[in-house]
Amino acid sequence: MEFDVVGFLAGQSLIVIAGLGIAFLLLVFNKARLKSKAPKCPKCGLTMVTRIASKGKHEGKPFWGCPNHLKNGCTGFRKK
């Protein structure tokens, strides 16, 4: 069974196409992030993820943050 991508996209709205593009970029970004040599969280031991500081004197700068922050409140971080 073959899938016709062009035919599928021709019948979709611009919002659906943009959403598919964003989902694809996130998938590629997350795969690249998982292959990197990310450190382990000093508090819970999970592999850390790259984040961007949203406030404070380091606003806009990347850092390693714990992926468990929102779920369990882990506050482990490291400078990048």
Residue, then its C-alpha position, 0 to 999 in steps of 0.5 A: m500500500e502506497f501513501d500519496v503525500v502530495g494528494f493528502l496535503a492537497g486536501q488539507s487546510l493550511i492550519v493542518i499542514a502547518g501543524l504537521g510541519i511543526a510536529f515533524l520539527l519537534l520530532v526531529f529536534n527531540k531525536a537530536r536532543l536524545k542522541s546528545k551527550a546530555p548530563k544526568c540530573p544531580k537530584c533525580g538521575l534522569t537525562m537532562v534536556t536543554r531549556i532556555a531561561s525565560k527570566g532573570k539575569h540569564e534570560g535567553k541563555p540555554f541551560w540543562g534542566c530536569p525533564n521531571h521539573l513539571k511532573n515532580g518539581c525536581t529543581g536540578f539544573r546545570k549550566k550549559 
